[in-house]
Amino acid sequence: MRTSIATVSLSGSLTEKLTAAARAGFDGVEIFENDLLACPLTPEEIRARTADLGLSIDLYQPMRDIEAVPEDEFARNLRRARHKFDLMRRLGADTVLVCSSVSPLAVNDDALAAGQLSQLADLAQDFGIRVAYEALAWGRHVSTYDHAWSIVEAADHPSLGTCLDSFHILARGSDPKGIEDIPGEKIFFLQLADAPLMAMDVLQWSRHYRCFPGQGGFDIAGLLGHVLRAGYRGPLSLEVFNDVFRQAEAGPTAVDARRSLLVLQEATGIAALPAPVVPTGVAFAELVTPDVEPVTALLGALGFTRRAKHRSKPVDLWQQGEARVLVNTGPAARRDGTSLAAVGLESPDPAAAARRAESLLAPVLPRRRAPEDALLDAVAAPDGVELFFCATEHPELPSWTEDFEAVEHRGGVSRVHRVDHLALTQPWHQFDEAALFHSGVLGLSGQDSVDVADPYGLHRSRAVTNADGSVRIALGVGPAPTDEDARAQHIAFATDDVVTAARHFRDAGGRLLPMPANYYDDLAARYEFADGELETYRELGILYDRDADGEFRHCYTETVGRVFFELVQRDGGYRGYGAQNAPVRLAAQHAVGRRPGR
């Protein structure tokens, strides 16, 4: 189906918004009146610019407070409408959005509303324009889609139809199944927006917290199914009011928006995309650093050994069990310290995973490689971390490990056996985009968002994982769009005995993050421990959590650059991340001079 986006969903000038929409692959746009009024171009010039970009103007909006008003007020409304219809003809737009009235002059009289909308449609017809009537969730007398449709049906005018908006329908808890009773040809337009589930004033919810489909808590796919079964064949259009999106760059936001529609069309069977290839493990985490000494000293204390070096690049492989960390000192290294630059994801079919990514607007990155290097495709996540699709030492597929030459190393007891999870703090304006990217492109399942208290505000965190937990990525965002370059990242390593692993780390010269004594006093009040157990946790800075399925013990290293490490012991079926301990950890990191991300 054709796709469209309202200009209000993007930041910047009207021409910037049009360019971003076209580059992202949209077919059309809804032009929001404020964007046109602020634009120095004439309607004819906007029409030409839009056509040059390959876009249609699918809707002009909004026209407010038209219906169910006294006759003298309605006469003024018709005069206003005549002017707007003439402007639309110059613009090349053939559909106008009319919102249900919120005016104090409006009366609760459906017959009057239908009659006046019919007169408006008569005038619109003279200009070759259709009127799409929409129920605002906070409309004075008309606030539900079925009520709006009953008025349109009573008016019985060929140039009058209804506009369905997923937010207005689902925010009020209306049953969308009734949409199937509306003739498809009378659904003139469909606007889609998701939103997090919140208990707040619906107007403020709508104006500030909408998001793209798949990023909130509404069943947008279910609603769309009802609309399609009604026979609607118009564009799928996004109308998203969001404070963050309106401050972010228009280009990436438009790509995120169109990706959301591609995933939505796949979910409803409208479009067929390459099937998701869910990763089955973490092959490696790659750290970029201008100085190997601090991070390799930390890895060595954790029990990792340098196993191999890349044959053509300044990259070393450090390994313990199945946990692998690449240390890269190439020219792209940040001068301000160590950062996590790339993650290798084990894939049963790396080529198919790359095709899936490209179909969802995540192109394979160009990569400098020697002729003998293994072919290894990577895409960029929204935060810039490169994600490689790997088949480590698979007998029938090229393996990235073939690019490395073994170096002499000492053996030892492995206390870490794999990467438990990765925690990546996102740029403040890309948190929702990151969640959709990891679920849509990678096929990971998203968990509920969690708010975590920090001494300087609230952090949001949302984990994505595969079915067996062999891939876990915790996506976070800080409390404010400041200190973007200081966004923390951390790698958690799984161990069967966190106490022994922590002791060996400390005895090897590593420094564990100390936790406040008050935390352990509170633990003693909440849980019962074996003799000496709590004292051991206090000594080593080990945090503890428990749920109905199991127990979780974890501790943290110091931070090097933007990166720190975590040792994790999961017992039973515990699947969380110790979220209730996060405020203590964040405060402890602040206390040692590091303002961390989540």
C-alpha positions as CSV (number, residue, x, y, z in Angstrom):
1,M,0.0,0.0,0.0
2,R,1.0,3.6,-0.5
3,T,2.6,5.3,2.6
4,S,2.3,8.8,3.8
5,I,3.5,10.9,6.7
6,A,2.2,14.1,8.3
7,T,4.7,17.0,8.2
8,V,4.0,17.6,11.9
9,S,5.7,14.3,12.6
10,L,9.1,15.6,11.6
11,S,11.3,18.5,12.6
12,G,12.6,21.4,10.5
13,S,11.2,23.6,7.8
14,L,8.5,22.3,5.4
15,T,11.1,21.8,2.6
16,E,13.4,19.9,5.0
17,K,10.4,17.7,6.0
18,L,9.5,17.0,2.4
19,T,13.0,16.1,1.5
20,A,13.3,13.7,4.5
21,A,10.0,12.0,3.7
22,A,11.1,11.5,0.0
23,R,14.5,10.1,0.9
24,A,13.0,7.7,3.3
25,G,10.8,6.3,0.5
26,F,7.3,7.7,1.4
27,D,4.8,8.1,-1.4
28,G,3.0,11.1,0.0
29,V,2.6,13.6,2.8
30,E,-0.1,15.3,4.9
31,I,0.7,19.0,5.0
32,F,0.0,20.5,8.4
33,E,-1.3,24.0,8.1
34,N,1.3,25.6,10.4
35,D,4.1,24.2,8.2
36,L,2.5,25.8,5.1
37,L,1.9,29.2,6.9
38,A,5.6,29.4,8.0
39,C,6.9,28.4,4.6
40,P,8.3,31.2,2.3
41,L,7.3,29.3,-0.8
42,T,3.9,29.9,-2.5
43,P,1.4,27.0,-2.7
44,E,2.3,26.5,-6.3
45,E,6.0,26.3,-5.5
46,I,5.3,23.8,-2.7
47,R,3.3,21.8,-5.2
48,A,6.1,21.8,-7.7
49,R,8.7,20.9,-5.0
50,T,6.6,18.0,-3.8
51,A,6.1,16.7,-7.3
52,D,9.9,17.0,-8.0
53,L,10.5,14.8,-4.9
54,G,8.1,12.2,-6.2
55,L,5.6,12.9,-3.4
56,S,1.8,13.4,-3.6
57,I,0.0,15.7,-1.2
58,D,-2.6,13.3,0.3
59,L,-4.2,15.5,2.9
60,Y,-4.3,19.1,4.1
61,Q,-5.1,19.6,7.7
62,P,-6.6,20.5,10.0
63,M,-9.9,22.4,9.7
64,R,-11.3,22.9,13.1
65,D,-14.6,23.8,14.9
66,I,-16.8,23.7,11.8
67,E,-20.0,21.8,12.6
68,A,-23.0,22.0,15.0
69,V,-22.6,25.8,15.6
70,P,-25.1,28.7,15.3
71,E,-25.9,29.8,11.7
72,D,-23.9,33.1,11.9
73,E,-20.9,31.2,13.1
74,F,-21.3,28.6,10.4
75,A,-21.5,31.3,7.7
76,R,-18.1,32.5,8.9
77,N,-16.8,29.0,8.8
78,L,-17.9,28.5,5.2
79,R,-16.1,31.8,4.3
80,R,-13.0,30.4,5.9
81,A,-13.4,27.0,4.2
82,R,-13.8,28.7,0.8
83,H,-10.4,30.4,1.3
84,K,-8.8,27.1,2.4
85,F,-10.3,25.1,-0.6
86,D,-8.9,27.7,-3.0
87,L,-5.5,27.3,-1.4
88,M,-5.8,23.5,-1.6
89,R,-6.5,23.7,-5.3
90,R,-3.4,25.8,-5.8
91,L,-1.5,23.3,-3.6
92,G,-2.8,20.2,-5.5
93,A,-4.4,18.6,-2.4
94,D,-7.8,17.0,-2.8
95,T,-8.7,15.9,0.7
96,V,-9.1,18.0,3.8
97,L,-9.3,16.8,7.4
98,V,-12.1,18.3,9.5
99,C,-11.8,17.6,13.2
100,S,-14.9,17.2,15.4
101,S,-15.6,20.5,17.1
102,V,-14.2,21.5,20.5
103,S,-15.7,24.9,20.3
104,P,-17.9,26.1,23.3
105,L,-20.3,27.3,20.6
106,A,-21.0,23.8,19.4
107,V,-24.2,22.2,20.4
108,N,-25.1,18.5,20.9
109,D,-27.2,18.1,17.8
110,D,-26.3,15.4,15.3
111,A,-28.8,16.5,12.8
112,L,-27.4,20.0,12.7
113,A,-23.9,18.7,12.5
114,A,-24.8,16.4,9.6
115,G,-26.6,19.3,7.8
116,Q,-23.7,21.7,8.1
117,L,-21.1,19.1,7.1
118,S,-23.2,18.4,4.0
119,Q,-23.2,22.1,3.1
120,L,-19.4,22.1,3.7
121,A,-19.1,19.1,1.4
122,D,-21.2,20.9,-1.3
123,L,-18.7,23.7,-1.3
124,A,-15.7,21.3,-1.3
125,Q,-17.2,19.5,-4.3
126,D,-17.1,22.7,-6.3
127,F,-13.3,22.7,-5.8
128,G,-12.9,19.0,-6.5
129,I,-12.1,18.3,-2.8
130,R,-13.3,15.6,-0.4
131,V,-14.0,16.2,3.3
132,A,-12.7,13.6,5.8
133,Y,-14.5,14.0,9.2
134,E,-12.5,12.8,12.2
135,A,-13.6,12.3,15.8
136,L,-11.1,13.9,18.2
137,A,-10.8,11.8,21.4
138,W,-11.5,15.1,23.3
139,G,-14.2,16.4,21.0
140,R,-16.9,18.5,22.7
141,H,-19.8,16.3,21.6
142,V,-18.3,13.9,19.0
143,S,-15.4,11.9,20.4
144,T,-15.7,8.4,19.0
145,Y,-15.2,7.1,15.5
146,D,-18.7,5.4,15.4
147,H,-20.4,8.6,16.4
148,A,-18.5,10.5,13.7
149,W,-19.5,7.8,11.1
150,S,-23.2,8.0,12.1
151,I,-23.1,11.8,11.3
152,V,-21.3,11.2,8.0
153,E,-23.8,8.5,7.1
154,A,-26.8,10.8,8.0
155,A,-25.3,13.6,5.8
156,D,-25.2,11.1,2.9
157,H,-22.9,13.3,0.7
158,P,-20.5,11.8,-1.9
159,S,-17.8,14.3,-1.0
160,L,-18.1,13.6,2.8
161,G,-16.4,10.6,4.4
162,T,-14.7,9.8,7.6
163,C,-11.0,9.8,8.7
164,L,-10.0,7.1,11.2
165,D,-7.1,7.9,13.6
166,S,-5.7,4.9,15.6
167,F,-4.8,7.1,18.5
168,H,-8.2,8.7,18.9
169,I,-9.9,5.2,18.6
170,L,-7.6,3.2,20.9
171,A,-6.9,5.9,23.5
172,R,-10.6,6.0,24.3
173,G,-10.7,2.2,24.5
174,S,-13.2,2.0,21.6
175,D,-13.7,-1.4,20.0
176,P,-12.2,-1.1,16.5
177,K,-14.2,-4.1,15.2
178,G,-17.1,-1.8,14.4
179,I,-14.9,-0.2,11.7
180,E,-15.8,-3.2,9.5
181,D,-19.3,-1.9,9.3
182,I,-18.2,1.3,7.6
183,P,-18.1,1.0,3.7
184,G,-14.5,1.1,2.6
185,E,-15.2,3.9,0.1
186,K,-16.5,6.1,2.9
187,I,-13.2,5.8,4.8
188,F,-11.5,8.7,3.1
189,F,-8.3,8.6,5.1
190,L,-6.4,6.6,7.8
191,Q,-4.0,8.1,10.3
192,L,-1.8,5.8,12.3
193,A,0.0,6.4,15.6
194,D,1.0,4.3,18.5
195,A,1.6,5.5,22.1
196,P,2.8,4.1,25.4
197,L,0.0,3.1,27.7
198,M,-0.4,6.0,30.2
199,A,-3.0,7.3,32.6
200,M,-3.2,11.0,31.8
201,D,-5.3,13.6,30.1
202,V,-5.9,12.3,26.6
203,L,-5.2,15.7,24.9
204,Q,-1.7,15.9,26.5
205,W,-1.1,12.3,25.8
206,S,-1.9,12.8,22.2
207,R,0.1,16.1,21.7
208,H,3.3,14.9,23.4
209,Y,3.6,11.1,23.6
210,R,2.5,9.5,20.3
211,C,5.0,7.3,18.6
212,F,5.3,5.2,15.5
213,P,3.6,1.8,15.2
214,G,5.4,-0.9,17.1
215,Q,6.9,1.6,19.6
216,G,4.0,1.8,22.0
217,G,1.4,-0.3,23.6
218,F,-1.5,-0.1,21.2
219,D,-2.6,-3.0,18.9
220,I,-2.1,-1.0,15.6
221,A,-1.9,-4.2,13.5
222,G,-5.3,-5.4,14.9
223,L,-6.9,-2.0,14.1
224,L,-5.4,-2.0,10.6
225,G,-6.8,-5.4,10.0
226,H,-10.3,-4.1,10.7
227,V,-9.8,-1.1,8.4
228,L,-8.6,-3.4,5.5
229,R,-11.5,-5.8,6.0
230,A,-13.8,-2.7,5.6
231,G,-12.4,-2.3,2.2
232,Y,-10.1,0.7,2.7
233,R,-7.5,1.1,-0.1
234,G,-6.0,4.5,0.6
235,P,-2.6,5.3,2.0
236,L,-1.3,4.3,5.4
237,S,-0.4,7.6,6.9
238,L,1.5,8.5,10.1
239,E,0.4,11.4,12.2
240,V,2.6,11.5,15.3
241,F,2.9,14.4,17.8
242,N,6.0,13.8,19.8
243,D,8.3,16.3,21.6
244,V,11.4,14.2,20.9
245,F,10.8,13.6,17.2
246,R,10.2,17.3,16.7
247,Q,13.7,18.0,18.0
248,A,15.5,15.2,16.4
249,E,16.9,15.3,12.8
250,A,14.2,14.8,10.2
251,G,16.1,12.3,8.1
252,P,16.7,9.5,10.6
253,T,13.2,10.1,12.1
254,A,11.6,9.7,8.6
255,V,13.5,6.4,8.1
256,D,12.4,5.2,11.5
257,A,8.8,6.1,10.6
258,R,8.8,4.3,7.3
259,R,10.5,1.2,8.9
260,S,7.6,1.1,11.3
261,L,5.1,1.0,8.4
262,L,7.1,-1.8,6.7
263,V,7.0,-3.9,9.9
264,L,3.3,-3.1,10.3
265,Q,2.5,-4.2,6.8
266,E,4.4,-7.4,7.3
267,A,2.4,-8.1,10.5
268,T,-0.9,-7.6,8.7
269,G,0.1,-9.6,5.6
270,I,0.0,-6.6,3.3
271,A,3.7,-6.9,2.4
272,A,6.1,-9.8,2.3
273,L,9.6,-9.1,3.6
274,P,12.5,-11.4,4.0
275,A,11.8,-13.4,7.1
276,P,13.6,-12.4,10.3
277,V,16.7,-14.4,11.2
278,V,16.9,-14.3,14.9
279,P,20.4,-14.3,16.3
280,T,21.4,-17.3,18.4
281,G,24.3,-15.9,20.4
282,V,26.9,-13.2,20.8
283,A,30.0,-13.9,18.8
284,F,32.0,-11.0,20.0
285,A,32.0,-7.5,21.4
286,E,34.5,-5.1,19.8
287,L,36.0,-2.3,21.8
288,V,37.7,0.6,20.1
289,T,40.4,2.3,22.2
290,P,43.3,4.7,21.7
291,D,45.2,3.0,24.6
292,V,45.0,-0.7,25.1
293,E,46.6,-0.8,28.5
294,P,43.6,0.1,30.8
295,V,41.1,-2.1,29.0
296,T,43.4,-5.1,28.5
297,A,44.5,-4.9,32.2
298,L,40.8,-5.1,33.1
299,L,40.2,-8.0,30.8
300,G,43.3,-9.8,32.1
301,A,42.1,-9.4,35.6
302,L,38.7,-10.9,34.6
303,G,40.5,-14.0,33.4
304,F,40.6,-13.2,29.6
305,T,43.7,-14.0,27.6
306,R,44.9,-12.6,24.3
307,R,44.4,-15.5,21.9
308,A,44.9,-14.1,18.4
309,K,45.6,-11.0,16.3
310,H,44.0,-9.9,13.1
311,R,46.3,-10.5,10.2
312,S,45.9,-7.1,8.6
313,K,44.3,-4.8,11.2
314,P,45.4,-3.6,14.7
315,V,42.8,-5.8,16.4
316,D,43.4,-8.4,19.1
317,L,41.1,-11.2,20.2
318,W,40.7,-11.7,23.9
319,Q,38.8,-14.8,25.0
320,Q,37.5,-16.7,28.0
321,G,35.2,-19.6,27.5
322,E,32.8,-18.6,24.7
323,A,33.1,-14.9,25.6
324,R,35.2,-13.0,23.1
325,V,36.2,-9.3,23.1
326,L,38.0,-7.7,20.2
327,V,40.3,-4.8,21.1
328,N,40.8,-2.4,18.2
329,T,43.3,0.4,18.1
330,G,42.7,1.4,14.6
331,P,42.6,5.0,13.3
332,A,38.9,5.3,14.1
333,A,39.5,5.0,17.8
334,R,38.0,7.7,20.0
335,R,40.5,10.0,21.6
336,D,38.4,10.3,24.7
337,G,38.6,6.6,25.7
338,T,37.3,3.1,25.1
339,S,33.9,2.5,23.6
340,L,31.9,-0.4,22.3
341,A,31.9,0.0,18.5
342,A,30.6,-3.3,17.2
343,V,28.8,-6.5,18.2
344,G,29.0,-9.8,16.4
345,L,25.7,-11.7,16.5
346,E,25.7,-15.4,15.7
347,S,23.3,-16.1,12.9
348,P,22.1,-19.4,11.3
349,D,22.0,-17.5,8.0
350,P,24.1,-14.3,7.9
351,A,23.2,-13.5,4.2
352,A,19.5,-13.8,4.9
353,A,19.9,-11.6,8.1
354,A,21.5,-9.0,5.9
355,R,18.7,-9.1,3.4
356,R,16.2,-8.7,6.2
357,A,18.1,-5.7,7.4
358,E,18.2,-4.0,4.0
359,S,14.5,-4.6,3.4
360,L,13.9,-2.6,6.6
361,L,16.1,0.4,5.5
362,A,19.3,-0.8,7.3
363,P,21.8,-1.1,4.5
364,V,24.9,-3.2,4.7
365,L,27.8,-1.0,5.6
366,P,30.8,-0.6,3.3
367,R,33.8,-2.3,4.9
368,R,37.5,-2.1,4.1
369,R,38.8,-5.6,3.9
370,A,41.7,-7.5,2.4
371,P,40.9,-10.0,-0.4
372,E,41.6,-12.9,1.9
373,D,39.4,-11.6,4.7
374,A,36.1,-13.4,5.5
375,L,33.0,-11.8,3.9
376,L,31.2,-10.4,6.9
377,D,28.2,-8.1,6.6
378,A,27.3,-5.5,9.2
379,V,24.6,-2.9,9.6
380,A,24.5,0.1,11.9
381,A,22.1,0.2,14.8
382,P,20.5,3.6,15.6
383,D,23.2,4.5,18.2
384,G,26.0,3.8,15.6
385,V,27.1,0.4,17.0
386,E,27.8,-1.9,14.1
387,L,26.1,-5.3,14.2
388,F,27.9,-8.1,12.3
389,F,26.1,-11.2,11.2
390,C,28.4,-14.1,12.1
391,A,28.7,-17.9,11.7
392,T,31.6,-18.6,14.1
393,E,33.5,-21.7,13.0
394,H,30.5,-23.1,11.1
395,P,31.8,-25.8,8.7
396,E,29.7,-24.6,5.7
397,L,30.0,-20.8,6.2
398,P,32.9,-18.3,6.3
399,S,34.0,-17.6,9.9
400,W,35.4,-14.2,11.0
401,T,37.9,-16.1,13.2
402,E,39.7,-17.2,10.0
403,D,41.0,-13.6,9.8
404,F,42.9,-14.0,13.0
405,E,46.3,-15.6,13.7
406,A,46.8,-17.4,17.0
407,V,49.4,-16.0,19.4
408,E,51.1,-17.8,22.3
409,H,49.1,-17.6,25.5
410,R,48.8,-19.2,28.9
411,G,45.9,-21.4,29.7
412,G,43.8,-21.0,32.8
413,V,40.6,-21.8,34.5
414,S,37.6,-20.2,32.8
415,R,35.4,-18.4,35.3
416,V,33.4,-16.6,32.6
417,H,31.7,-18.8,30.0
418,R,29.8,-16.4,27.7
419,V,28.3,-12.9,27.3
420,D,25.2,-12.7,29.4
421,H,24.0,-9.4,28.0
422,L,24.9,-6.1,26.6
423,A,23.7,-2.8,27.9
424,L,23.7,0.1,25.5
425,T,22.7,3.6,26.4
426,Q,21.0,5.2,23.4
427,P,21.1,8.8,22.2
428,W,18.1,10.5,24.0
429,H,16.1,10.9,20.8
430,Q,16.6,7.4,19.5
431,F,15.3,5.2,22.3
432,D,12.0,4.2,20.6
433,E,13.8,3.9,17.3
434,A,16.3,1.5,18.8
435,A,13.6,-0.7,20.3
436,L,11.8,-1.0,16.9
437,F,15.1,-1.6,15.1
438,H,16.2,-4.5,17.3
439,S,12.7,-6.1,17.2
440,G,11.9,-5.5,13.5
441,V,15.3,-6.0,11.9
442,L,16.8,-8.6,14.3
443,G,13.6,-10.4,15.3
444,L,14.3,-10.0,19.0
445,S,11.3,-9.7,21.4
446,G,10.9,-6.6,23.4
447,Q,10.1,-6.5,27.1
448,D,8.3,-3.8,29.0
449,S,10.1,-0.5,29.6
450,V,11.4,0.1,33.1
451,D,12.1,3.5,34.8
452,V,15.2,3.6,37.0
453,A,16.0,6.3,39.5
454,D,19.4,8.0,39.1
455,P,20.7,10.8,41.4
456,Y,20.2,13.2,38.4
457,G,16.9,12.0,37.0
458,L,15.1,9.0,35.6
459,H,16.6,6.5,33.2
460,R,14.4,4.4,30.9
461,S,15.5,0.8,30.0
462,R,13.9,-1.8,27.7
463,A,15.4,-5.2,27.1
464,V,15.2,-7.2,23.8
465,T,16.0,-10.9,23.8
466,N,15.7,-14.1,21.8
467,A,13.6,-17.0,23.0
468,D,16.3,-18.8,25.1
469,G,18.1,-15.7,26.4
470,S,21.3,-16.4,24.6
471,V,21.0,-12.9,23.2
472,R,20.0,-10.2,25.6
473,I,20.4,-6.5,24.9
474,A,19.3,-3.8,27.4
475,L,18.6,-0.5,25.6
476,G,18.6,2.5,27.9
477,V,18.3,6.3,27.7
478,G,19.4,8.9,30.2
479,P,17.3,11.6,31.9
480,A,18.4,14.5,29.6
481,P,19.9,15.2,26.2
482,T,23.2,16.2,27.7
483,D,26.6,14.6,27.8
484,E,25.8,12.6,24.7
485,D,29.5,11.6,24.3
486,A,29.5,10.2,27.9
487,R,26.8,7.5,27.2
488,A,27.9,4.5,29.1
489,Q,28.0,0.9,27.6
490,H,28.6,-2.3,29.5
491,I,29.2,-5.9,28.8
492,A,27.9,-8.5,31.3
493,F,29.7,-11.9,31.5
494,A,28.0,-15.0,32.7
495,T,29.7,-17.0,35.5
496,D,28.6,-20.0,37.5
497,D,30.2,-18.6,40.7
498,V,30.2,-14.8,41.0
499,V,31.9,-14.8,44.4
500,T,34.9,-16.8,43.1
501,A,35.1,-14.8,39.9
502,A,35.0,-11.5,41.9
503,R,37.7,-12.6,44.3
504,H,40.0,-13.7,41.5
505,F,39.4,-10.4,39.7
506,R,40.2,-8.5,42.8
507,D,43.3,-10.6,43.6
508,A,44.5,-10.0,40.0
509,G,44.5,-6.2,40.7
510,G,41.0,-5.4,39.4
511,R,38.9,-2.9,41.2
512,L,35.3,-3.7,41.9
513,L,32.7,-1.0,42.2
514,P,32.0,-0.6,46.0
515,M,28.4,-0.4,47.1
516,P,27.0,1.6,50.1
517,A,26.6,-0.2,53.4
518,N,23.0,0.9,53.6
519,Y,22.2,-1.3,50.6
520,Y,23.3,-4.4,52.5
521,D,21.4,-3.4,55.6
522,D,18.3,-3.2,53.5
523,L,19.1,-6.6,51.9
524,A,19.3,-8.1,55.4
525,A,15.8,-6.8,56.2
526,R,14.3,-8.2,52.9
527,Y,15.9,-11.6,52.6
528,E,17.4,-14.3,54.8
529,F,21.0,-15.4,53.9
530,A,23.3,-18.2,55.1
531,D,25.8,-17.3,57.7
532,G,28.5,-15.1,56.3
533,E,26.9,-14.8,52.8
534,L,25.8,-11.2,53.2
535,E,29.2,-10.2,54.6
536,T,30.8,-11.7,51.5
537,Y,28.5,-9.7,49.2
538,R,29.3,-6.5,51.2
539,E,33.1,-7.2,50.9
540,L,33.0,-7.7,47.1
541,G,30.3,-5.2,46.1
542,I,28.0,-8.0,45.0
543,L,24.3,-7.1,44.4
544,Y,21.5,-9.5,44.9
545,D,17.9,-10.0,43.5
546,R,15.4,-12.7,43.6
547,D,12.1,-13.4,41.9
548,A,9.6,-16.3,41.7
549,D,11.8,-18.1,39.2
550,G,15.3,-17.8,40.6
551,E,18.1,-15.6,42.0
552,F,20.5,-13.1,40.5
553,R,24.0,-12.0,41.8
554,H,26.1,-9.5,40.0
555,C,28.9,-7.0,40.5
556,Y,30.7,-4.3,38.4
557,T,34.1,-3.2,37.5
558,E,35.4,0.3,37.3
559,T,34.7,2.2,34.1
560,V,37.3,2.6,31.3
561,G,36.4,5.3,28.9
562,R,32.7,4.7,28.3
563,V,32.8,1.0,29.1
564,F,32.5,-1.1,32.2
565,F,32.0,-4.8,32.8
566,E,29.6,-6.9,34.9
567,L,29.9,-10.4,36.3
568,V,26.5,-12.1,36.4
569,Q,25.3,-15.3,38.1
570,R,21.8,-16.5,37.2
571,D,20.3,-19.3,39.3
572,G,17.0,-21.0,38.5
573,G,14.9,-19.3,35.8
574,Y,15.7,-15.7,36.7
575,R,15.4,-13.7,33.4
576,G,15.7,-10.1,34.6
577,Y,18.7,-7.8,35.0
578,G,18.5,-6.7,38.6
579,A,16.6,-3.6,37.8
580,Q,15.8,-2.8,41.5
581,N,19.6,-2.7,42.1
582,A,20.2,-0.2,39.3
583,P,19.6,3.0,41.3
584,V,22.3,1.8,43.8
585,R,24.7,1.0,41.1
586,L,24.2,4.3,39.4
587,A,24.7,6.2,42.6
588,A,27.9,4.2,43.3
589,Q,29.2,5.1,39.9
590,H,28.5,8.8,40.5
591,A,30.3,8.5,43.8
592,V,33.5,7.4,42.1
593,G,33.4,10.2,39.6
594,R,31.6,8.7,36.7
595,R,28.2,9.9,35.4
596,P,27.0,6.7,33.8
597,G,24.2,5.9,31.5
598,R,21.7,3.1,32.2
